[in-house]
Amino acid sequence: MKKIISIMLLLALLVAGCAGGAAGNNNDNNNGDKNYNGNGKVDGYVFETGGAVIAMNAEVAPIVEKLGEPLEYFEAESCAFQGMEKIYTYSGFEIKTYEIDGVDCVLSVTLLDDSVKTKEGIYLSSSLTDVLEAYGDDYTEGFGLYTYTKGNSELSFLVENDEVVSIEYKARTEE
């Protein structure tokens, strides 16, 4: 029953994203990247892998160049933004992008298996206790989805039976 509720919740979030319309863009800091705090440091959650630092809202081209050829690539007209939405799938994670002013930016990073983990050491199958010890209690929770907000990003953990079953970094694109 919990799996059905989780699937329905994820589908509802997907549909809500497609119905949300195009978000505004605040290109008032480092090269239009909304996640830089003005001194060159990232102001938000980042996923690090293979020597690449993947910040939400960052331009994706240099990241893909650093990571190399993805295992899979998919693109389609975006239902939430103007332009194309692209998905780059690598071993253990995928990067989803959105287009703003002709530039592809990181919309989300989803961890796909336990071969990758967050900077704080959380991976799929970690316990809720592990998440709370690593990230604290400043989160919102609904239907087992624990969401932490930092800068223009969110980090979400879907927990079922005290086990992390989904991890997603997501850009906050609406102010």
N, C-alpha and C positions, 0 to 999 in steps of 0.2 A: 504494500500500500504506500509506504514512504517513497519507494522508487517512482511510482506513478505520480505522486504529488511533486516530487523533484523534477520529473520530466515535464509535467504540466507547467511548473514554475519557470523552468528554462525556456519553454516554448512561449510562455506569456511575455517573458523579458525580450525574446527575439522579436515577437510581433510588436511589442511596445516600441522597440527601437526603430522598426520599419515605419511605424505610424507617427513617429515623433517629428518628422520633417527635418530640414536642414538646420544645423546649429550655427550660431554666430561664431565668429573667429576673433579672438583678441590677440592680434599680432603686435603686441606692444613691448616685447622683450627680445631676447637673443635670437636674431634672424627669424622672427615669427614663431619660434618654438615656445609655446605657452608654459612649458614646464621648467624653464630656466629662470633662476631667481635674480638675474642681473649681474652676478659675479662669476658666471660660467659654471655654476654648480646646479645640478638637477634638483628641483624642488618637487619631489614626489617619489612614488615607488618606482623602482626600476628592476628589470630582470637582467641578470648577467649570465652569459654563457659564451663559451668559445672565444673569450677575449672581447666580446661585444657587450656594450652597455645599452640596453634597450629601454629608453624612457618613453612614456606615453606622450603623444602629440609630437614626438621628434620626427624629423624627416627620415623616411625608411631607406632611401637609396644607399647612404653610407653604411647602414647596418647590414643590409643584404650583401653589399660588397664585401664586408668583413666576414660575414657568415659563410659566404660562398653559395653555390647552386643549391636551391631547396630540393627536397625529395619530391614535392608536389607544388604546383602553382595553379591558382584558380582566380579568375576575375569575372565580375559581372557589374552591371549598372547598379549603383547603390540605391536602396530604397529610403535611406535616412539622410543622405547627403547628396549634393550634386556631384556628378562624375562617377568614376569607377571605384568599386570596392575590391581589394585584392587580398588573397590569402596565400601566405608562404608557409609551407609545412616543412619543418626540419625534424630531426630525430628528437622526439620527446616534447616538442612544443610547436605551436603555430602562431604566426603573426598576422593579424588582420589590420588592414589599412583603410583610410578614408582619404579622399582627395579634397584639397582646399587650395584654391587659386592655382591649380595645375600642379601642385606638389603633393605627393603621396606621404601621409603621416601615419604614425602608429596609433591605431585605435585600441587594440587589445593584444595581449599575449595570453594564450591558454596553454597550461601545462597538460600534456597528454598521457604521460606515464611517470613512473617513479625513478626514471633515469635522470631527471632534472629536479632541481629544488630551488626555493627562494634563497636570497642572500642569507636569511636567518635560519636556513636549514630545514624548512618545512617542505614536504613532498607528499604526493598522493599516498594515502594510507597512514599519514601521521595522525596522531590523536588530537582531539579538541584541546586537551590539556597542553600539548606541545604548542599549538597555535596561540593559546592564551599566554603561555610563558614567553613566547617569542615576540608577540605583538601587543600584549596588554589587554585592557578591558575597554578601550575607547573605540568601540565598534557599534554598528547597528546590526540587528539580527531579525530575520524573518524566515520562517519555514526552513530553518537549518542553514541559511545563508548568512555567514558572518562577513561583514564588509567594513574595511578600514579605509579611511579617507586621508590623503596627504597631498597637499598642493592641488594640482589639477589631475589627480589620479586616484584610483580606488584599487584595493586588493581584496578579492573576495575568496572565501573558502566555503564550499558547500560540504556540510558535515552530516553524515548519516551513521547512526549507531556508533557514535563517538569516533568516527573515522573520516578523514578528509577524502572526499571522492571527486572534487573538482577544485582547481585553483585558477583564478583569472585576474590578470592585471588589466585595468580598463582606464582609458582616458576619460576625463570629465570634459565634455565639449560644450556644455551649456553653462552659462554664468548665472 
